[in-house]
């Protein structure tokens, strides 16, 4: 809002890990990709630690992991500037 003394800020409230893995190939020859989400990741977890956990989980899966995603959810609030 132009001319307003307010400012919007975001705060990370939730982080989750998503693993995408290839379960096969369809009749058209395209990869079949499934995904599994893991919630409860600490919002301040560093990417290297998240990757290490994802890699460990991937080693336990029957199918190869093709992508590791980190999903952050943030709350946006408005603060009043004085």
DOVEXDREN-741618 format. One record per residue (C-alpha): x, y, z; residue in three letters. Coordinates in steps of 0.5 Angstrom, whole numbers, plus 2048, in hexadecimal, padded with zeros to 3 digits. Example, Ala and Ser with C-alpha at 12.3 -4.5 7.8 and 13.67 -1.06 7.14 Angstrom:
BEGIN
8197F7810Ala/81B7FE80ESer/
//
This chain:
BEGIN
800800800Unk/8038067FEUnk/80480C803Unk/803807808Unk/80880680EUnk/8067FF80FUnk/80B7FA80CUnk/8097F280BUnk/80E7ED80EUnk/80E7E580DUnk/8107E0813Unk/8117D9811Unk/80C7D5815Unk/80D7CE811Unk/8127CA80DUnk/8117C380AUnk/8157BF806Unk/8127BC7FFUnk/8167B67FCUnk/8147B47F4Unk/8167AE7F2Unk/8157AA7EBUnk/8107A47ECUnk/8117A17E5Unk/80F7A37DEUnk/8087A47DBUnk/8067A17D4Unk/8087A87D1Unk/80F7A77D3Unk/80E7AD7D8Unk/8117AC7DFUnk/80C7AB7E5Unk/80E7AF7EBUnk/80B7AF7F2Unk/80C7B37F7Unk/80C7B27FFUnk/80C7B8804Unk/80F7B880BUnk/80D7BE80FUnk/8107C0816Unk/8167C2813Unk/8197C8818Unk/8187CE814Unk/81F7D0816Unk/8227CA813Unk/8287CB80EUnk/8287C8807Unk/82E7C4808Unk/82A7C080EUnk/8247C080AUnk/8277BD804Unk/82B7B8809Unk/8247B580CUnk/8217B5805Unk/8277B1802Unk/8267AC808Unk/81F7AB807Unk/8207AB7FFUnk/8257A5801Unk/81F7A1804Unk/81A7A27FEUnk/81979D7F9Unk/8197A27F4Unk/81E7A77F2Unk/81E7AE7F4Unk/81D7B37EEUnk/81C7BA7F2Unk/81D7BC7F9Unk/8187C27FBUnk/8187C7801Unk/8117CA802Unk/8117D0807Unk/80B7D3809Unk/80B7DA80CUnk/8067DF80FUnk/8057E680DUnk/8047EB812Unk/8047F3811Unk/8087F7816Unk/8077FE818Unk/80D803817Unk/80D80881CUnk/
//
